[in-house]
Every structure is written in structure tokens, then in C-alpha cells.
Amino acid sequence: MFLLLTLEYGLQFGHPDYRLLIVGIGIGLAGTLFLHESLHFIADRALGYNPVYIWPSSIYIPDEDVETWESILGLLAPQLLTIIYLPLLLTGDLGDMEHLLVWGLLMHSLGSYSDLLWIFRLLLWPDDTMVTVGEDLENYVAFPTDEGESSP
């Protein structure tokens, strides 16, 4: 909202305060990222897990075996924002709210492409693939397991 007001002031009076604009962009980025990750968190909680939010851009489910379909549901949860943003933009003249929705949709799409790529990756892995994530929570190894073999 701060970003929207800053942009509107700059457009109306022709003298945008670039310092406020930069602060507004930062607030917009952080807010959008938090909302996006919160939807991952809420989906994982609804599936019965105890996720951990790692600032600024990660949700982690420690010491749990997560089924592929549950991972996909968790990754799809923030796509609800796209489903909400697009129809609102197509409804017609929203005035100042239109700028905010366009900004939100653009910011949201930056995080969504990674989620969608992960979904495609999960769907292409063989059944019973086990993923081991490193301590840095960035690096991982994925390998198929035998159906009769128990997970460590």
C-alpha cells in the first residue's frame, strides 16, 4: 500500500520522491515474498506437518517423509494468488487498486516460476524417489529406492 501511495503521488504531482519509491519497492518485495511463503506454510500445516519458516524465502519440513502429491499441493498453494489476481484485473477499471494488483502479480510470478519448475521435476522423478537435503537446505540428492526397502 505504501508503494501504491508513493507511485500515485509521483504520478499526480510529477515529482516522485525516489527514496520513498525505493523504500516502497523494498516493502512490496518483502510483503509479497512473505505472503507467498506463508501460503506454502499454511498448506503444509493443513497437510499435518510442522513446517519451519526460514527467512526470507524458504519453508522446510524437518525430519519428515513427505509424499510427492503433498509436496505438489504445498508448491501449488501460492498459485492461488494468481487465480485471485487475474480475475480481479480482468473485471474492469479498478482505479488505484489496479496498479497494486499488477505489481503484486509481477512480484508473485518471480517466486512462482521456481515452484512450478519443482513440480515438473517432482513429476518426472521415478516412483519412490528419496530426496536427501543437505544441512545448508540448498543442496540435495535424489535417488530411487526399492519398493521393499525401508527409508532411513
FIKOLZA-1660 file (N, C-alpha, C; in steps of 0.1 Angstrom, whole numbers, plus 5000, padded with zeros to 4 digits):
% residues 152
   i   px   py   pz ch aa at
   1 5008 4988 5000  A  M  N
   1 5000 5000 5000  A  M CA
   1 5009 5012 5000  A  M  C
   2 5020 5012 5007  A  F  N
   2 5029 5023 5008  A  F CA
   2 5035 5026 4994  A  F  C
   3 5038 5015 4987  A  L  N
   3 5043 5017 4973  A  L CA
   3 5033 5023 4964  A  L  C
   4 5020 5019 4965  A  L  N
   4 5009 5024 4957  A  L CA
   4 5008 5039 4960  A  L  C
   5 5007 5043 4972  A  L  N
   5 5006 5057 4975  A  L CA
   5 5018 5065 4970  A  L  C
   6 5030 5060 4971  A  T  N
   6 5041 5067 4966  A  T CA
   6 5041 5069 4951  A  T  C
   7 5037 5058 4944  A  L  N
   7 5036 5059 4929  A  L CA
   7 5025 5069 4925  A  L  C
   8 5013 5068 4932  A  E  N
   8 5002 5078 4929  A  E CA
   8 5006 5092 4931  A  E  C
   9 5013 5095 4942  A  Y  N
   9 5018 5108 4945  A  Y CA
   9 5027 5113 4934  A  Y  C
  10 5036 5104 4930  A  G  N
  10 5046 5108 4919  A  G CA
  10 5039 5110 4906  A  G  C
  11 5029 5102 4903  A  L  N
  11 5022 5104 4890  A  L CA
  11 5014 5117 4890  A  L  C
  12 5007 5120 4901  A  Q  N
  12 4998 5131 4902  A  Q CA
  12 5006 5145 4901  A  Q  C
  13 5017 5145 4909  A  F  N
  13 5024 5158 4910  A  F CA
  13 5037 5159 4902  A  F  C
  14 5040 5148 4895  A  G  N
  14 5051 5148 4886  A  G CA
  14 5065 5149 4893  A  G  C
  15 5066 5148 4906  A  H  N
  15 5078 5149 4913  A  H CA
  15 5080 5137 4923  A  H  C
  16 5082 5125 4917  A  P  N
  16 5083 5114 4926  A  P CA
  16 5096 5115 4935  A  P  C
  17 5094 5111 4947  A  D  N
  17 5105 5110 4957  A  D CA
  17 5111 5096 4955  A  D  C
  18 5123 5096 4949  A  Y  N
  18 5129 5083 4946  A  Y CA
  18 5133 5075 4958  A  Y  C
  19 5136 5082 4969  A  R  N
  19 5139 5075 4981  A  R CA
  19 5127 5067 4986  A  R  C
  20 5116 5074 4986  A  L  N
  20 5103 5067 4991  A  L CA
  20 5100 5056 4981  A  L  C
  21 5102 5058 4968  A  L  N
  21 5099 5048 4959  A  L CA
  21 5108 5035 4961  A  L  C
  22 5120 5037 4964  A  I  N
  22 5129 5026 4967  A  I CA
  22 5125 5018 4980  A  I  C
  23 5121 5026 4990  A  V  N
  23 5116 5020 5002  A  V CA
  23 5103 5013 5000  A  V  C
  24 5094 5019 4991  A  G  N
  24 5082 5012 4988  A  G CA
  24 5084 4999 4980  A  G  C
  25 5094 4999 4971  A  I  N
  25 5097 4987 4964  A  I CA
  25 5102 4976 4973  A  I  C
  26 5110 4980 4983  A  G  N
  26 5115 4970 4993  A  G CA
  26 5104 4965 5001  A  G  C
  27 5095 4973 5006  A  I  N
  27 5084 4968 5014  A  I CA
  27 5075 4959 5005  A  I  C
  28 5073 4963 4993  A  G  N
  28 5065 4955 4984  A  G CA
  28 5071 4941 4981  A  G  C
  29 5084 4941 4979  A  L  N
  29 5091 4928 4977  A  L CA
  29 5090 4919 4990  A  L  C
  30 5093 4925 5001  A  A  N
  30 5092 4917 5014  A  A CA
  30 5078 4912 5017  A  A  C
  31 5068 4921 5015  A  G  N
  31 5054 4917 5017  A  G CA
  31 5050 4906 5008  A  G  C
  32 5053 4907 4995  A  T  N
  32 5049 4897 4986  A  T CA
  32 5056 4883 4988  A  T  C
  33 5068 4884 4992  A  L  N
  33 5076 4872 4995  A  L CA
  33 5070 4865 5007  A  L  C
  34 5067 4873 5018  A  F  N
  34 5062 4868 5030  A  F CA
  34 5048 4861 5027  A  F  C
  35 5040 4868 5019  A  L  N
  35 5026 4862 5016  A  L CA
  35 5028 4849 5009  A  L  C
  36 5037 4849 4999  A  H  N
  36 5039 4837 4991  A  H CA
  36 5044 4825 5000  A  H  C
  37 5054 4828 5008  A  E  N
  37 5059 4817 5017  A  E CA
  37 5049 4813 5027  A  E  C
  38 5041 4823 5032  A  S  N
  38 5030 4820 5042  A  S CA
  38 5020 4810 5036  A  S  C
  39 5017 4811 5023  A  L  N
  39 5008 4801 5017  A  L CA
  39 5014 4787 5017  A  L  C
  40 5027 4786 5014  A  H  N
  40 5034 4773 5015  A  H CA
  40 5032 4768 5029  A  H  C
  41 5035 4776 5039  A  F  N
  41 5034 4772 5053  A  F CA
  41 5020 4767 5057  A  F  C
  42 5010 4775 5053  A  I  N
  42 4996 4772 5056  A  I CA
  42 4993 4758 5050  A  I  C
  43 4996 4756 5038  A  A  N
  43 4993 4743 5031  A  A CA
  43 5000 4732 5038  A  A  C
  44 5013 4733 5041  A  D  N
  44 5020 4722 5048  A  D CA
  44 5014 4720 5062  A  D  C
  45 5009 4730 5069  A  R  N
  45 5003 4728 5082  A  R CA
  45 4989 4721 5080  A  R  C
  46 4982 4724 5070  A  A  N
  46 4969 4718 5067  A  A CA
  46 4971 4703 5064  A  A  C
  47 4982 4700 5058  A  L  N
  47 4985 4686 5055  A  L CA
  47 4990 4678 5067  A  L  C
  48 4992 4685 5078  A  G  N
  48 4996 4678 5091  A  G CA
  48 5010 4678 5094  A  G  C
  49 5018 4687 5087  A  Y  N
  49 5032 4688 5090  A  Y CA
  49 5035 4700 5099  A  Y  C
  50 5047 4700 5105  A  N  N
  50 5051 4712 5113  A  N CA
  50 5063 4719 5105  A  N  C
  51 5059 4727 5095  A  P  N
  51 5070 4733 5088  A  P CA
  51 5077 4744 5095  A  P  C
  52 5089 4747 5091  A  V  N
  52 5097 4758 5097  A  V CA
  52 5099 4768 5086  A  V  C
  53 5097 4781 5090  A  Y  N
  53 5099 4792 5080  A  Y CA
  53 5113 4797 5082  A  Y  C
  54 5121 4797 5071  A  I  N
  54 5134 4801 5072  A  I CA
  54 5135 4814 5064  A  I  C
  55 5137 4825 5070  A  W  N
  55 5137 4838 5064  A  W CA
  55 5148 4839 5054  A  W  C
  56 5146 4845 5043  A  P  N
  56 5134 4851 5038  A  P CA
  56 5126 4843 5028  A  P  C
  57 5131 4832 5023  A  S  N
  57 5124 4826 5012  A  S CA
  57 5124 4811 5012  A  S  C
  58 5121 4805 5023  A  S  N
  58 5121 4790 5023  A  S CA
  58 5112 4785 5034  A  S  C
  59 5105 4774 5031  A  I  N
  59 5097 4766 5041  A  I CA
  59 5104 4752 5041  A  I  C
  60 5106 4747 5053  A  Y  N
  60 5113 4735 5054  A  Y CA
  60 5105 4726 5064  A  Y  C
  61 5104 4713 5060  A  I  N
  61 5097 4703 5069  A  I CA
  61 5108 4694 5074  A  I  C
  62 5113 4696 5087  A  P  N
  62 5124 4688 5092  A  P CA
  62 5120 4674 5096  A  P  C
  63 5128 4665 5093  A  D  N
  63 5127 4651 5098  A  D CA
  63 5114 4644 5094  A  D  C
  64 5108 4647 5083  A  E  N
  64 5096 4641 5078  A  E CA
  64 5097 4635 5064  A  E  C
  65 5091 4624 5062  A  D  N
  65 5089 4619 5048  A  D CA
  65 5077 4625 5042  A  D  C
  66 5078 4632 5031  A  V  N
  66 5067 4639 5025  A  V CA
  66 5064 4632 5012  A  V  C
  67 5051 4629 5010  A  E  N
  67 5047 4622 4998  A  E CA
  67 5048 4632 4986  A  E  C
  68 5050 4627 4974  A  T  N
  68 5051 4636 4962  A  T CA
  68 5039 4644 4961  A  T  C
  69 5027 4639 4962  A  W  N
  69 5015 4646 4960  A  W CA
  69 5013 4657 4970  A  W  C
  70 5018 4655 4983  A  E  N
  70 5017 4665 4993  A  E CA
  70 5027 4676 4990  A  E  C
  71 5039 4673 4985  A  S  N
  71 5048 4683 4981  A  S CA
  71 5042 4692 4970  A  S  C
  72 5036 4685 4960  A  I  N
  72 5030 4693 4949  A  I CA
  72 5019 4702 4954  A  I  C
  73 5010 4697 4964  A  L  N
  73 5000 4706 4969  A  L CA
  73 5006 4718 4976  A  L  C
  74 5017 4716 4984  A  G  N
  74 5023 4727 4991  A  G CA
  74 5029 4737 4981  A  G  C
  75 5035 4732 4970  A  L  N
  75 5040 4741 4960  A  L CA
  75 5030 4748 4952  A  L  C
  76 5018 4742 4951  A  L  N
  76 5007 4749 4943  A  L CA
  76 5000 4759 4951  A  L  C
  77 5001 4759 4964  A  A  N
  77 4993 4768 4973  A  A CA
  77 4994 4783 4969  A  A  C
  78 5006 4788 4967  A  P  N
  78 5007 4802 4964  A  P CA
  78 5002 4806 4950  A  P  C
  79 4999 4796 4942  A  Q  N
  79 4993 4798 4929  A  Q CA
  79 4979 4804 4930  A  Q  C
  80 4973 4802 4942  A  L  N
  80 4960 4808 4945  A  L CA
  80 4961 4823 4943  A  L  C
  81 4972 4829 4946  A  L  N
  81 4973 4844 4944  A  L CA
  81 4971 4847 4929  A  L  C
  82 4977 4839 4920  A  T  N
  82 4975 4842 4906  A  T CA
  82 4960 4840 4902  A  T  C
  83 4954 4830 4908  A  I  N
  83 4939 4828 4905  A  I CA
  83 4931 4840 4910  A  I  C
  84 4935 4846 4921  A  I  N
  84 4928 4858 4926  A  I CA
  84 4931 4870 4918  A  I  C
  85 4944 4873 4916  A  Y  N
  85 4949 4885 4909  A  Y CA
  85 4943 4886 4895  A  Y  C
  86 4944 4876 4887  A  L  N
  86 4940 4877 4873  A  L CA
  86 4925 4881 4871  A  L  C
  87 4915 4874 4877  A  P  N
  87 4901 4878 4875  A  P CA
  87 4899 4892 4880  A  P  C
  88 4905 4896 4891  A  L  N
  88 4903 4910 4896  A  L CA
  88 4908 4920 4886  A  L  C
  89 4919 4917 4879  A  L  N
  89 4924 4926 4869  A  L CA
  89 4915 4926 4857  A  L  C
  90 4909 4915 4854  A  L  N
  90 4900 4914 4842  A  L CA
  90 4886 4920 4844  A  L  C
  91 4883 4923 4857  A  T  N
  91 4869 4928 4860  A  T CA
  91 4867 4942 4855  A  T  C
  92 4877 4949 4852  A  G  N
  92 4875 4963 4846  A  G CA
  92 4883 4973 4853  A  G  C
  93 4878 4985 4854  A  D  N
  93 4885 4997 4860  A  D CA
  93 4885 4996 4875  A  D  C
  94 4897 4994 4880  A  L  N
  94 4898 4993 4895  A  L CA
  94 4905 5005 4901  A  L  C
  95 4908 5014 4892  A  G  N
  95 4915 5027 4897  A  G CA
  95 4929 5024 4903  A  G  C
  96 4931 5029 4915  A  D  N
  96 4944 5027 4921  A  D CA
  96 4947 5013 4924  A  D  C
  97 4937 5005 4927  A  M  N
  97 4939 4991 4931  A  M CA
  97 4945 4983 4919  A  M  C
  98 4943 4988 4907  A  E  N
  98 4948 4981 4895  A  E CA
  98 4963 4981 4895  A  E  C
  99 4969 4992 4899  A  H  N
  99 4984 4993 4900  A  H CA
  99 4989 4983 4910  A  H  C
 100 4983 4982 4921  A  L  N
 100 4987 4973 4932  A  L CA
 100 4986 4959 4928  A  L  C
 101 4975 4955 4921  A  L  N
 101 4973 4941 4916  A  L CA
 101 4983 4937 4906  A  L  C
 102 4986 4947 4896  A  V  N
 102 4996 4944 4886  A  V CA
 102 5010 4942 4893  A  V  C
 103 5013 4950 4902  A  W  N
 103 5026 4949 4909  A  W CA
 103 5027 4936 4917  A  W  C
 104 5016 4933 4924  A  G  N
 104 5015 4920 4932  A  G CA
 104 5017 4908 4922  A  G  C
 105 5010 4908 4911  A  L  N
 105 5011 4897 4902  A  L CA
 105 5025 4895 4896  A  L  C
 106 5031 4906 4893  A  L  N
 106 5045 4906 4888  A  L CA
 106 5055 4900 4898  A  L  C
 107 5053 4905 4910  A  M  N
 107 5062 4901 4921  A  M CA
 107 5060 4886 4925  A  M  C
 108 5047 4882 4924  A  H  N
 108 5044 4868 4927  A  H CA
 108 5049 4859 4917  A  H  C
 109 5049 4863 4904  A  S  N
 109 5054 4854 4894  A  S CA
 109 5069 4851 4895  A  S  C
 110 5076 4860 4901  A  L  N
 110 5090 4858 4903  A  L CA
 110 5093 4846 4911  A  L  C
 111 5085 4844 4922  A  G  N
 111 5086 4832 4930  A  G CA
 111 5079 4820 4925  A  G  C
 112 5069 4822 4917  A  S  N
 112 5061 4811 4913  A  S CA
 112 5068 4802 4902  A  S  C
 113 5076 4808 4894  A  Y  N
 113 5083 4800 4884  A  Y CA
 113 5091 4789 4890  A  Y  C
 114 5098 4792 4901  A  S  N
 114 5106 4782 4908  A  S CA
 114 5097 4771 4913  A  S  C
 115 5086 4774 4919  A  D  N
 115 5077 4764 4924  A  D CA
 115 5072 4755 4913  A  D  C
 116 5068 4761 4901  A  L  N
 116 5063 4753 4890  A  L CA
 116 5074 4744 4885  A  L  C
 117 5087 4749 4884  A  L  N
 117 5098 4740 4879  A  L CA
 117 5100 4729 4889  A  L  C
 118 5098 4731 4902  A  W  N
 118 5099 4720 4912  A  W CA
 118 5088 4710 4910  A  W  C
 119 5076 4714 4907  A  I  N
 119 5065 4705 4904  A  I CA
 119 5068 4696 4892  A  I  C
 120 5073 4702 4881  A  F  N
 120 5077 4694 4870  A  F CA
 120 5088 4684 4873  A  F  C
 121 5097 4689 4881  A  R  N
 121 5108 4680 4885  A  R CA
 121 5103 4668 4893  A  R  C
 122 5094 4671 4902  A  L  N
 122 5089 4660 4911  A  L CA
 122 5081 4650 4902  A  L  C
 123 5073 4655 4893  A  L  N
 123 5065 4646 4884  A  L CA
 123 5074 4637 4875  A  L  C
 124 5086 4642 4872  A  L  N
 124 5094 4634 4863  A  L CA
 124 5103 4624 4870  A  L  C
 125 5104 4625 4883  A  W  N
 125 5112 4616 4891  A  W CA
 125 5105 4602 4892  A  W  C
 126 5112 4591 4892  A  P  N
 126 5106 4578 4893  A  P CA
 126 5098 4577 4907  A  P  C
 127 5089 4567 4907  A  D  N
 127 5082 4565 4919  A  D CA
 127 5092 4561 4930  A  D  C
 128 5088 4564 4942  A  D  N
 128 5097 4560 4954  A  D CA
 128 5110 4567 4954  A  D  C
 129 5111 4579 4948  A  T  N
 129 5124 4586 4949  A  T CA
 129 5126 4592 4962  A  T  C
 130 5137 4590 4968  A  M  N
 130 5140 4596 4981  A  M CA
 130 5149 4609 4979  A  M  C
 131 5146 4619 4986  A  V  N
 131 5154 4631 4985  A  V CA
 131 5161 4634 4998  A  V  C
 132 5174 4636 4998  A  T  N
 132 5181 4639 5010  A  T CA
 132 5186 4653 5008  A  T  C
 133 5182 4662 5018  A  V  N
 133 5186 4676 5017  A  V CA
 133 5198 4678 5026  A  V  C
 134 5208 4686 5021  A  G  N
 134 5219 4689 5029  A  G CA
 134 5216 4699 5041  A  G  C
 135 5226 4700 5050  A  E  N
 135 5224 4709 5061  A  E CA
 135 5222 4723 5058  A  E  C
 136 5227 4727 5046  A  D  N
 136 5226 4741 5041  A  D CA
 136 5212 4744 5036  A  D  C
 137 5204 4733 5035  A  L  N
 137 5190 4733 5029  A  L CA
 137 5189 4738 5015  A  L  C
 138 5200 4739 5008  A  E  N
 138 5201 4743 4994  A  E CA
 138 5204 4731 4985  A  E  C
 139 5213 4723 4989  A  N  N
 139 5218 4712 4981  A  N CA
 139 5210 4699 4984  A  N  C
 140 5208 4691 4974  A  Y  N
 140 5200 4678 4977  A  Y CA
 140 5205 4668 4968  A  Y  C
 141 5202 4655 4971  A  V  N
 141 5205 4644 4963  A  V CA
 141 5192 4636 4962  A  V  C
 142 5188 4633 4950  A  A  N
 142 5175 4625 4947  A  A CA
 142 5179 4612 4941  A  A  C
 143 5174 4601 4947  A  F  N
 143 5177 4588 4941  A  F CA
 143 5165 4578 4943  A  F  C
 144 5163 4569 4933  A  P  N
 144 5151 4560 4935  A  P CA
 144 5155 4549 4946  A  P  C
 145 5145 4545 4953  A  T  N
 145 5147 4534 4963  A  T CA
 145 5139 4522 4958  A  T  C
 146 5143 4510 4963  A  D  N
 146 5135 4498 4960  A  D CA
 146 5122 4499 4968  A  D  C
 147 5111 4494 4962  A  E  N
 147 5098 4494 4969  A  E CA
 147 5098 4487 4982  A  E  C
 148 5106 4476 4983  A  G  N
 148 5106 4468 4996  A  G CA
 148 5115 4474 5006  A  G  C
 149 5124 4483 5002  A  E  N
 149 5134 4489 5011  A  E CA
 149 5128 4500 5020  A  E  C
 150 5131 4499 5032  A  S  N
 150 5125 4510 5041  A  S CA
 150 5134 4522 5040  A  S  C
 151 5128 4534 5043  A  S  N
 151 5135 4546 5042  A  S CA
 151 5143 4548 5055  A  S  C
 152 5155 4554 5054  A  P  N
 152 5163 4556 5066  A  P CA
 152 5157 4566 5075  A  P  C
% end
